[in-house]
């Protein structure tokens, strides 16, 4: 869970794949504000390398960009989906 380490201490983390091939990560931060900041900063983060991002922009500018690959739920595969599952009161 190196992607999430910079937001604060993590109590627990679990990565899973369901029967449809979707990947899920569950991260439990010690502080609720760390979780809020993580969602704010990481939702729709581009997971491609800088080189891949540069190449994609170049192809887009040239009008040669391939169609965006979508996962089984219709989300672009290269973007991270982050959501806050629950909040403690």
Secondary structure, 3 states (H helix, E strand, C coil): CCCCHHHCCEEEEEEEECCCCCEEEEEEECCHHHHHHHHHHHCCCECCCHHHHHHHHHHHHCCCCCCCCECCCCCECCECCCCCCCCCC
